[in-house]
Amino acid sequence: MLDVLLYRDAKRLAAYIETQNDWQQIYLAKQAERLIGNLWIMRERTSSGQHTAHLGLAVLHMHCRQGVGTRLLSQAEKWAKSQNCRKLSLNVVADNLPAVLFFLKHNYRFEALKKESYCDANAVYDEYVMSKFLT
């Protein structure tokens, strides 16, 4: 069985795992004791938004296109359904075509484009907001 995730800051990850509760989960993927991917999902806590959950997914590049992301996403969607969520939402860097195509393949659709909403040490990027309605 494959477990999956990618966090650069082990202390941050440990703190996050310790605070898990009924409105958020994290799934880790590992292979031979090495973390290779992760997915976090958080349900809205407001009464008007509790039908929605937000997620983030990361898989090490060398493990892409091996089913890791699909397995993580499947687990998150099962959890969201168990929490009576009807909608999943995420942000993805617009230039990350493999990730955009991955989410389109899994029936996520574009909702919006957020201009210059993500930055790292090298650049500022646009992000797509993508969502999926659960049935």
DSSP file with accessible surface (Angstrom, degrees, kcal/mol):
  #  RESIDUE AA STRUCTURE BP1 BP2  ACC     N-H-->O    O-->H-N    N-H-->O    O-->H-N    TCO  KAPPA ALPHA  PHI   PSI    X-CA   Y-CA   Z-CA
    1    1 A M              0   0  215      0, 0.0     2,-0.4     0, 0.0     0, 0.0   0.000 360.0 360.0 360.0 143.1    0.0    0.0    0.0
    2    2 A L        -     0   0   32     29,-0.1     2,-0.3    27,-0.1    29,-0.1  -0.816 360.0-169.1-103.8 130.7    1.2    3.5   -0.9
    3    3 A D  B     -A   30   0A  67     27,-1.5    27,-1.6    -2,-0.4    26,-1.1  -0.873  19.4-157.2-107.7 153.2    1.1    6.4    1.5
    4    4 A V  B     +b   29   0A   2     24,-3.9    35,-0.4    25,-1.4    26,-0.3  -0.987  26.2 105.3-144.6 146.8    1.8   10.0    0.1
    5    5 A L        -     0   0    0     24,-1.2    32,-1.1    23,-0.5    33,-0.7  -0.819  33.4-139.3 168.5 165.0    2.9   13.8    0.8
    6    6 A L        +     0   0   55     30,-0.2     2,-0.4    -2,-0.2    32,-0.1  -0.938  27.1 157.3-141.5 111.0    5.6   16.4    0.5
    7    7 A Y        -     0   0   44     -2,-0.4     3,-0.1     1,-0.1    28,-0.1  -0.998  24.4-162.7-131.3 131.4    6.4   18.9    3.3
    8    8 A R  S    S+     0   0  235     -2,-0.4     2,-0.8     1,-0.2    -1,-0.1   0.757  82.6  62.1 -82.6 -25.4    9.8   20.6    3.5
    9    9 A D     >  -     0   0   83      1,-0.2     4,-2.1     2,-0.1     3,-0.2  -0.838  63.0-172.5-107.9 100.0    9.3   21.7    7.1
   10   10 A A  H  > S+     0   0   75     -2,-0.8     4,-2.7     1,-0.2     5,-0.2   0.860  85.7  54.4 -61.4 -35.4    8.9   18.6    9.3
   11   11 A K  H  > S+     0   0  174      2,-0.2     4,-2.4     1,-0.2    -1,-0.2   0.911 107.9  49.7 -66.0 -40.4    8.0   20.6   12.4
   12   12 A R  H  > S+     0   0  155      2,-0.2     4,-2.2    -3,-0.2    -2,-0.2   0.922 112.2  48.1 -63.3 -43.1    5.2   22.3   10.6
   13   13 A L  H  X S+     0   0   16     -4,-2.1     4,-2.7     2,-0.2     5,-0.2   0.942 111.2  49.8 -63.0 -46.3    3.9   19.0    9.4
   14   14 A A  H  X S+     0   0   47     -4,-2.7     4,-2.1     1,-0.2    -2,-0.2   0.922 111.5  49.2 -60.4 -42.8    4.1   17.5   12.9
   15   15 A A  H  X S+     0   0   51     -4,-2.4     4,-1.0     1,-0.2    -1,-0.2   0.908 111.3  50.3 -64.2 -39.2    2.2   20.5   14.3
   16   16 A Y  H >< S+     0   0   38     -4,-2.2     3,-0.8     1,-0.2     4,-0.3   0.941 109.2  50.0 -64.8 -46.1   -0.5   20.1   11.7
   17   17 A I  H >< S+     0   0   64     -4,-2.7     3,-1.5     1,-0.3    -1,-0.2   0.910 107.1  55.7 -60.7 -39.2   -1.0   16.4   12.3
   18   18 A E  H 3< S+     0   0  164     -4,-2.1    -1,-0.3     1,-0.3    -2,-0.2   0.776 107.3  50.5 -64.5 -25.4   -1.3   17.1   16.0
   19   19 A T  T << S+     0   0   78     -4,-1.0    -1,-0.3    -3,-0.8    -2,-0.2   0.346  78.7 131.8 -97.8   8.9   -4.2   19.6   15.3
   20   20 A Q    <   +     0   0   62     -3,-1.5     2,-0.2    -4,-0.3     5,-0.1  -0.280  26.9 155.0 -59.5 145.1   -6.2   17.3   13.1
   21   21 A N  B >   -C   24   0A  53      3,-0.8     3,-1.2     0, 0.0    -2,-0.0  -0.786  59.6 -62.7-151.9-163.6   -9.9   17.2   14.0
   22   22 A D  T 3  S+     0   0  106      1,-0.2     3,-0.1    -2,-0.2    -2,-0.1   0.591 127.6  50.9 -73.5  -7.4  -13.3   16.5   12.4
   23   23 A W  T 3  S+     0   0   46      1,-0.1    20,-3.2    19,-0.1     2,-0.3   0.442 112.8  37.1-108.9   2.5  -13.0   19.5   10.0
   24   24 A Q  E <   +CD  21  42A  10     -3,-1.2    -3,-0.8    18,-0.2     2,-0.3  -0.998  56.9 179.5-151.1 150.8   -9.5   18.8    8.5
   25   25 A Q  E     - D   0  41A  49     16,-2.6    16,-2.6    -2,-0.3     2,-0.4  -0.974  12.4-153.9-143.4 157.5   -7.4   15.9    7.4
   26   26 A I  E     - D   0  40A  14     -2,-0.3     2,-0.4    14,-0.2    14,-0.2  -0.998   8.1-160.5-133.8 137.6   -4.0   15.3    5.9
   27   27 A Y  E     - D   0  39A  44     12,-3.3    12,-2.2    -2,-0.4     2,-0.4  -0.971   7.6-159.4-118.1 133.8   -3.0   12.2    3.9
   28   28 A L  E     - D   0  38A  54     -2,-0.4   -24,-3.9    10,-0.2   -23,-0.5  -0.901   3.9-158.2-113.7 143.6    0.6   11.2    3.4
   29   29 A A  E     +bD   4  37A   0      8,-2.4     7,-2.9   -26,-1.1     8,-1.5  -0.969  19.4 169.4-118.4 131.8    2.1    9.1    0.6
   30   30 A K  E     -AD   3  35A  68    -27,-1.6   -27,-1.5    -2,-0.5     2,-0.4  -0.977  20.6-160.4-139.9 157.4    5.4    7.4    1.2
   31   31 A Q  E >  S- D   0  34A  91      3,-2.5     3,-1.8    -2,-0.3   -29,-0.1  -0.990  82.6  -8.4-138.3 123.7    7.4    4.7   -0.6
   32   32 A A  T 3  S-     0   0   98     -2,-0.4    -1,-0.1     1,-0.3     3,-0.1   0.922 131.2 -54.8  53.0  46.1   10.2    2.8    1.2
   33   33 A E  T 3  S+     0   0  153      1,-0.2     2,-0.5    -3,-0.0    -1,-0.3   0.532 114.2 119.0  68.2   7.0    9.8    5.2    4.2
   34   34 A R  E <   -D   31   0A 130     -3,-1.8    -3,-2.5     2,-0.0     2,-0.3  -0.909  67.8-123.5-105.7 128.2   10.3    8.3    2.0
   35   35 A L  E     +D   30   0A  62     -2,-0.5    -5,-0.3    -5,-0.2   -31,-0.1  -0.523  36.7 166.5 -67.7 129.1    7.6   10.9    1.8
   36   36 A I  E     -     0   0A   1     -7,-2.9    24,-3.3     1,-0.3     2,-0.3   0.476  58.4  -2.4-122.6  -8.0    6.6   11.3   -1.8
   37   37 A G  E     -DE  29  59A   0     -8,-1.5    -8,-2.4   -32,-1.1    -1,-0.3  -0.989  53.1-162.7-171.5 168.4    3.4   13.2   -1.7
   38   38 A N  E     -DE  28  58A   6     20,-2.9    20,-2.7   -33,-0.7     2,-0.3  -0.988   5.2-162.6-157.5 158.6    0.6   14.8    0.5
   39   39 A L  E     -DE  27  57A   0    -12,-2.2   -12,-3.3   -35,-0.4     2,-0.4  -0.974   7.0-168.2-143.9 130.6   -2.8   16.1    0.4
   40   40 A W  E     -DE  26  56A  79     16,-2.2    16,-2.1    -2,-0.3     2,-0.4  -0.910   6.0-173.6-114.2 147.3   -4.5   18.3    3.0
   41   41 A I  E     -DE  25  55A   0    -16,-2.6   -16,-2.6    -2,-0.4     2,-0.4  -0.995   2.8-173.6-141.7 137.8   -8.2   18.9    3.1
   42   42 A M  E     -DE  24  54A  63     12,-2.8    12,-3.0    -2,-0.4     2,-0.3  -0.989  15.6-142.3-137.8 123.2  -10.2   21.4    5.3
   43   43 A R  E     - E   0  53A  34    -20,-3.2    10,-0.3    -2,-0.4     7,-0.1  -0.607  33.9-102.5 -81.0 142.4  -13.9   21.7    5.5
   44   44 A E        -     0   0   65      8,-3.0    -1,-0.1     5,-0.5     8,-0.0  -0.377  26.3-156.3 -60.1 141.8  -15.4   25.2    5.9
   45   45 A R        +     0   0  162     -3,-0.0     2,-0.2    -2,-0.0    -1,-0.1   0.569  61.9  96.2-101.6  -9.6  -16.4   25.8    9.5
   46   46 A T  S >> S-     0   0   72      1,-0.1     4,-1.1     3,-0.0     3,-0.8  -0.489  80.6-123.2 -78.4 151.6  -18.9   28.6    9.0
   47   47 A S  T 34 S+     0   0  104      1,-0.2     3,-0.3     2,-0.2     4,-0.2   0.871 112.2  50.6 -63.5 -33.0  -22.6   27.5    8.8
   48   48 A S  T 34 S+     0   0  100      1,-0.2    -1,-0.2     2,-0.1     3,-0.1   0.695 120.5  33.9 -79.2 -15.8  -23.0   29.1    5.3
   49   49 A G  T X4 S+     0   0   10     -3,-0.8     3,-2.4     1,-0.1    -5,-0.5   0.357  79.8 108.1-119.3   6.7  -19.9   27.3    4.0
   50   50 A Q  T 3< S+     0   0  103     -4,-1.1    -1,-0.1    -3,-0.3    -2,-0.1   0.651  72.2  66.9 -67.3  -8.5  -19.8   24.0    5.7
   51   51 A H  T 3  S+     0   0   63     -4,-0.2    35,-2.9    34,-0.1    36,-1.9   0.503  95.0  74.7 -83.8  -1.3  -20.9   22.2    2.5
   52   52 A T  E <   - f   0  87A  16     -3,-2.4    -8,-3.0    33,-0.2     2,-0.3  -0.880  57.9-171.6-118.0 141.6  -17.5   23.1    1.0
   53   53 A A  E     -Ef  43  88A   0     34,-2.4    36,-2.3    -2,-0.4     2,-0.4  -0.967  11.4-148.0-127.6 148.5  -14.0   21.8    1.6
   54   54 A H  E     -Ef  42  89A  59    -12,-3.0   -12,-2.8    -2,-0.3     2,-0.3  -0.893  19.3-174.0-114.0 145.3  -10.7   23.1    0.3
   55   55 A L  E     -E   41   0A   4     34,-2.2    36,-0.5    -2,-0.4     2,-0.3  -0.929  17.8-160.1-139.5 161.7   -7.7   21.0   -0.6
   56   56 A G  E     -E   40   0A  16    -16,-2.1   -16,-2.2    -2,-0.3     2,-0.4  -0.993  12.4-167.0-139.8 139.9   -4.0   21.1   -1.6
   57   57 A L  E     +E   39   0A  45     -2,-0.3     2,-0.3   -18,-0.2   -18,-0.2  -0.989   8.2 175.3-133.1 135.8   -2.1   18.3   -3.3
   58   58 A A  E     +E   38   0A  33    -20,-2.7   -20,-2.9    -2,-0.4     2,-0.4  -0.993   1.1 177.1-141.5 135.8    1.7   17.8   -3.8
   59   59 A V  E     -E   37   0A  31     -2,-0.3   -22,-0.3   -22,-0.3     5,-0.1  -0.998  40.3-102.8-135.0 134.9    3.6   14.9   -5.3
   60   60 A L    >   -     0   0   30    -24,-3.3     3,-2.3    -2,-0.4     4,-0.4  -0.328  34.5-120.4 -55.6 138.2    7.3   14.7   -5.9
   61   61 A H  G >  S+     0   0  170      1,-0.3     3,-1.7     2,-0.2    -1,-0.1   0.858 110.7  57.6 -51.5 -43.8    8.0   15.2   -9.6
   62   62 A M  G 3  S+     0   0  121      1,-0.3    -1,-0.3     3,-0.0    -2,-0.1   0.653 108.5  48.2 -67.5 -10.3    9.7   11.8  -10.0
   63   63 A H  G X >S+     0   0   17     -3,-2.3     3,-0.7   -27,-0.2     5,-0.5   0.329  84.4 119.1-110.7   6.2    6.6   10.1   -8.7
   64   64 A C  T < 5S+     0   0   56     -3,-1.7    -3,-0.0    -4,-0.4    -4,-0.0  -0.327  70.2  27.3 -68.2 154.7    4.1   11.9  -10.9
   65   65 A R  T 3 5S+     0   0  250      1,-0.1    -1,-0.2    -2,-0.0    -4,-0.0   0.767  93.6 101.1  63.7  29.7    1.9    9.9  -13.3
   66   66 A Q  T < 5S-     0   0   98     -3,-0.7    -2,-0.1     0, 0.0    -1,-0.1   0.190 102.0 -98.2-122.2   9.7    2.1    6.8  -11.1
   67   67 A G  T  >5S+     0   0   27      3,-0.0     4,-2.3     4,-0.0     5,-0.2   0.415  90.7 118.7  91.1  -0.7   -1.3    7.0   -9.5
   68   68 A V  H  ><S+     0   0    2     -5,-0.5     4,-2.3     2,-0.2     5,-0.2   0.961  78.5  43.3 -63.6 -52.2   -0.1    8.7   -6.3
   69   69 A G  H  > S+     0   0   10      1,-0.2     4,-2.9     2,-0.2     5,-0.2   0.899 112.6  53.7 -61.6 -39.9   -2.1   11.8   -6.7
   70   70 A T  H  > S+     0   0   52      1,-0.2     4,-2.4     2,-0.2    -1,-0.2   0.921 109.6  47.6 -62.3 -42.5   -5.2    9.9   -7.8
   71   71 A R  H  X S+     0   0  123     -4,-2.3     4,-1.9     2,-0.2    -1,-0.2   0.910 113.7  47.2 -67.1 -40.8   -5.1    7.7   -4.7
   72   72 A L  H  X S+     0   0    8     -4,-2.3     4,-2.2     2,-0.2    -2,-0.2   0.938 112.7  49.0 -64.1 -45.7   -4.6   10.7   -2.4
   73   73 A L  H  X S+     0   0    2     -4,-2.9     4,-2.6     1,-0.2     5,-0.2   0.904 108.3  54.5 -62.4 -39.1   -7.5   12.6   -4.1
   74   74 A S  H  X S+     0   0   46     -4,-2.4     4,-2.2    -5,-0.2    -1,-0.2   0.922 108.5  48.6 -61.1 -44.0   -9.7    9.6   -3.8
   75   75 A Q  H  X S+     0   0   80     -4,-1.9     4,-2.2     1,-0.2    -1,-0.2   0.914 111.9  49.2 -62.6 -43.4   -9.2    9.4   -0.1
   76   76 A A  H  X S+     0   0    0     -4,-2.2     4,-2.7     1,-0.2    -2,-0.2   0.903 110.0  50.7 -64.4 -40.8   -9.9   13.1    0.3
   77   77 A E  H  X S+     0   0   26     -4,-2.6     4,-2.4     2,-0.2    -1,-0.2   0.895 109.2  51.4 -66.4 -37.9  -13.1   12.9   -1.7
   78   78 A K  H  X S+     0   0  125     -4,-2.2     4,-2.1    -5,-0.2    -1,-0.2   0.926 111.6  47.5 -62.0 -44.3  -14.3    9.9    0.4
   79   79 A W  H  X S+     0   0   24     -4,-2.2     4,-1.2     2,-0.2    -2,-0.2   0.931 110.1  52.2 -62.2 -45.5  -13.6   11.9    3.6
   80   80 A A  H ><>S+     0   0    0     -4,-2.7     5,-2.6     1,-0.2     3,-0.6   0.912 109.2  49.7 -58.7 -43.1  -15.4   15.0    2.2
   81   81 A K  H ><5S+     0   0  103     -4,-2.4     3,-1.9     1,-0.2    -1,-0.2   0.905 107.1  54.6 -62.0 -40.3  -18.5   12.9    1.3
   82   82 A S  H 3<5S+     0   0   76     -4,-2.1    -1,-0.2     1,-0.3    -2,-0.2   0.739 107.4  51.7 -65.7 -20.6  -18.5   11.5    4.9
   83   83 A Q  T <<5S-     0   0   51     -4,-1.2    -1,-0.3    -3,-0.6    -2,-0.2   0.240 119.4-112.6 -96.0   9.0  -18.5   15.1    6.1
   84   84 A N  T < 5 +     0   0  137     -3,-1.9     2,-0.3     1,-0.2    -3,-0.2   0.775  60.7 160.0  62.5  29.4  -21.5   15.9    3.9
   85   85 A C      < -     0   0    6     -5,-2.6    -1,-0.2    -6,-0.2   -33,-0.2  -0.627  24.2-174.4 -78.1 140.5  -19.5   18.2    1.7
   86   86 A R        +     0   0  153    -35,-2.9    48,-2.6    -2,-0.3     2,-0.4   0.572  66.6  43.1-106.8 -16.7  -21.0   18.9   -1.7
   87   87 A K  E     -fG  52 133A  40    -36,-1.9   -34,-2.4    46,-0.3     2,-0.4  -0.996  58.5-162.3-139.0 135.7  -18.2   20.9   -3.2
   88   88 A L  E     -fG  53 132A   0     44,-2.9    44,-2.3    -2,-0.4     2,-0.3  -0.931  15.4-173.4-112.8 141.7  -14.4   20.7   -3.3
   89   89 A S  E     +fG  54 131A  12    -36,-2.3   -34,-2.2    -2,-0.4     2,-0.3  -0.958   7.8 166.0-135.6 150.0  -12.2   23.7   -4.2
   90   90 A L  E     - G   0 130A   7     40,-2.4    40,-2.8    -2,-0.3     2,-0.4  -0.978  28.4-127.8-155.0 162.6   -8.5   24.2   -4.8
   91   91 A N  E     - G   0 129A  66    -36,-0.5     2,-0.4    -2,-0.3    38,-0.2  -0.945  24.7-176.8-112.5 141.1   -6.0   26.6   -6.2
   92   92 A V  E     - G   0 128A  10     36,-2.2    36,-3.1    -2,-0.4     2,-0.1  -0.999  36.0-104.4-138.4 136.4   -3.4   25.5   -8.8
   93   93 A V  E >   - G   0 127A  31     -2,-0.4     3,-1.8    34,-0.2    34,-0.3  -0.411  29.4-135.9 -59.1 127.5   -0.6   27.6  -10.3
   94   94 A A  T 3  S+     0   0   19     32,-2.4    -1,-0.2     1,-0.3    33,-0.1   0.808 102.1  55.7 -60.3 -31.5   -1.8   28.4  -13.8
   95   95 A D  T 3  S+     0   0  125     31,-0.5     2,-1.7     1,-0.2    -1,-0.3   0.562  82.7  92.0 -77.7  -8.8    1.6   27.6  -15.3
   96   96 A N    <>  +     0   0   73     -3,-1.8     4,-2.5     1,-0.2     3,-0.4  -0.545  52.0 171.5 -88.0  75.1    1.6   24.1  -13.8
   97   97 A L  H  > S+     0   0  107     -2,-1.7     4,-2.9     1,-0.2     5,-0.3   0.877  72.1  55.3 -57.3 -43.1    0.0   22.4  -16.9
   98   98 A P  H  > S+     0   0   97      0, 0.0     4,-2.1     0, 0.0    -1,-0.2   0.926 111.9  44.8 -58.1 -40.0    0.5   18.8  -15.6
   99   99 A A  H  > S+     0   0   21     -3,-0.4     4,-2.4     2,-0.2     5,-0.2   0.923 112.5  50.9 -69.0 -42.8   -1.4   19.7  -12.4
  100  100 A V  H  X S+     0   0    7     -4,-2.5     4,-2.4     1,-0.2    -1,-0.2   0.946 112.8  46.3 -59.1 -46.6   -4.1   21.6  -14.3
  101  101 A L  H  X S+     0   0   97     -4,-2.9     4,-2.6     1,-0.2    -1,-0.2   0.878 109.1  56.1 -64.7 -37.0   -4.6   18.6  -16.6
  102  102 A F  H  X S+     0   0   44     -4,-2.1     4,-1.3    -5,-0.3    -1,-0.2   0.946 110.7  43.4 -58.5 -49.3   -4.6   16.2  -13.6
  103  103 A F  H  <>S+     0   0   12     -4,-2.4     5,-2.6     1,-0.2    -2,-0.2   0.889 112.0  52.8 -69.8 -35.7   -7.5   18.1  -12.0
  104  104 A L  H ><5S+     0   0   48     -4,-2.4     3,-1.9     1,-0.2    -1,-0.2   0.926 106.4  54.6 -61.1 -42.0   -9.4   18.4  -15.2
  105  105 A K  H 3<5S+     0   0  154     -4,-2.6    -1,-0.2     1,-0.3    -2,-0.2   0.819 106.5  52.2 -59.2 -30.9   -9.1   14.6  -15.7
  106  106 A H  T 3<5S-     0   0   31     -4,-1.3    -1,-0.3    -3,-0.2    -2,-0.2   0.085 126.7 -99.7 -98.0  24.2  -10.6   14.2  -12.2
  107  107 A N  T < 5S+     0   0   94     -3,-1.9     2,-0.3     1,-0.3    26,-0.3   0.691  73.3 144.7  70.4  24.6  -13.6   16.4  -13.1
  108  108 A Y      < -     0   0    0     -5,-2.6     2,-0.3    -6,-0.1    -1,-0.3  -0.725  32.6-157.0 -86.2 144.4  -12.5   19.6  -11.5
  109  109 A R  E     -H  131   0A 125     22,-3.2    22,-2.4    -2,-0.3     2,-0.1  -0.896  21.1 -96.0-125.3 155.5  -13.6   22.7  -13.4
  110  110 A F  E     +H  130   0A  99     -2,-0.3    20,-0.2    20,-0.2     3,-0.1  -0.429  38.6 165.8 -69.9 136.9  -12.3   26.3  -13.6
  111  111 A E  E     -     0   0A  95     18,-3.2     2,-0.3     1,-0.4    19,-0.2   0.624  62.4 -15.6-115.6 -37.0  -14.1   28.8  -11.5
  112  112 A A  E     -H  129   0A  49     17,-1.4    17,-2.7     2,-0.0     2,-0.5  -0.988  50.6-123.2-161.5 164.4  -11.7   31.8  -11.5
  113  113 A L  E     -H  128   0A  82     -2,-0.3     2,-0.7    15,-0.2    15,-0.2  -0.990  21.6-156.9-117.1 122.5   -8.2   33.1  -12.3
  114  114 A K  E >   -H  127   0A  83     13,-3.7    13,-2.5    -2,-0.5     3,-0.8  -0.906  18.2-136.9-100.9 112.8   -6.4   34.9   -9.4
  115  115 A K  E 3  S-     0   0A 143     -2,-0.7    11,-0.1     1,-0.2    10,-0.1  -0.499  75.7 -13.6 -74.2 133.5   -3.8   37.2  -10.8
  116  116 A E  E 3  S+     0   0A 144     -2,-0.2    10,-0.3     1,-0.1    -1,-0.2   0.844  88.8 140.2  46.3  49.5   -0.4   37.2   -9.1
  117  117 A S  E <   +     0   0A  48      8,-0.9     2,-0.4    -3,-0.8     9,-0.2   0.563  55.9  49.6-100.9  -7.5   -1.7   35.3   -6.1
  118  118 A Y  E     +H  125   0A 108      7,-2.0     7,-3.9    -4,-0.2     2,-0.3  -0.996  62.3 175.4-133.8 135.2    1.2   32.9   -5.4
  119  119 A C  E     +H  124   0A  85     -2,-0.4     2,-0.2     5,-0.3     5,-0.2  -0.982   8.1 177.8-138.7 151.3    4.9   33.8   -5.1
  120  120 A D        -     0   0   66      3,-2.3     3,-0.1    -2,-0.3    -2,-0.0  -0.661  57.7 -73.5-129.0-167.1    8.1   32.0   -4.3
  121  121 A A  S    S+     0   0  104     -2,-0.2     3,-0.1     1,-0.2    -2,-0.0   0.720 128.8  40.3 -65.7 -18.5   11.7   33.3   -4.2
  122  122 A N  S    S-     0   0  143      1,-0.2     2,-0.3     0, 0.0    -1,-0.2   0.751 119.6 -15.1-103.6 -30.4   11.9   33.4   -8.0
  123  123 A A        -     0   0   41     -3,-0.1    -3,-2.3     2,-0.0     2,-0.4  -0.976  55.0-105.3-163.8 173.2    8.6   34.8   -9.3
  124  124 A V  E     - H   0 119A  81     -2,-0.3     2,-0.3    -5,-0.2    -5,-0.3  -0.930  39.1-163.8-114.0 138.6    4.9   35.7   -8.9
  125  125 A Y  E     - H   0 118A  52     -7,-3.9    -7,-2.0    -2,-0.4    -8,-0.9  -0.908  19.0-123.6-127.4 152.0    2.3   33.4  -10.5
  126  126 A D  E     -     0   0A  41     -2,-0.3   -32,-2.4   -10,-0.3   -31,-0.5  -0.565  29.9-151.8 -81.9 154.8   -1.3   33.4  -11.4
  127  127 A E  E     -GH  93 114A  22    -13,-2.5   -13,-3.7   -34,-0.3     2,-0.4  -0.982   7.4-137.4-130.5 144.6   -3.5   30.7   -9.9
  128  128 A Y  E     -GH  92 113A  72    -36,-3.1   -36,-2.2    -2,-0.4     2,-0.6  -0.792  13.5-141.2 -90.8 141.8   -6.7   29.0  -11.1
  129  129 A V  E     -GH  91 112A  19    -17,-2.7   -18,-3.2    -2,-0.4   -17,-1.4  -0.921  29.2-177.6 -95.4 124.0   -9.5   28.3   -8.7
  130  130 A M  E     -GH  90 110A   0    -40,-2.8   -40,-2.4    -2,-0.6     2,-0.3  -0.928   4.1-179.0-124.6 149.8  -10.9   24.9   -9.6
  131  131 A S  E     -GH  89 109A   6    -22,-2.4   -22,-3.2    -2,-0.3     2,-0.3  -0.960  15.0-157.9-146.0 164.8  -13.8   23.0   -8.1
  132  132 A K  E     -G   88   0A  33    -44,-2.3   -44,-2.9    -2,-0.3     2,-0.5  -0.994  16.8-136.5-143.1 137.2  -15.8   19.8   -8.2
  133  133 A F  E     -G   87   0A 133     -2,-0.3     2,-0.3   -26,-0.3   -46,-0.3  -0.821  23.2-137.6 -94.8 130.5  -19.3   19.0   -7.1
  134  134 A L              0   0   22    -48,-2.6    -2,-0.0    -2,-0.5   -57,-0.0  -0.664 360.0 360.0 -86.8 143.6  -19.6   15.7   -5.3
  135  135 A T              0   0  161     -2,-0.3   -54,-0.0     0, 0.0    -1,-0.0  -0.709 360.0 360.0-112.0 360.0  -22.5   13.5   -6.0
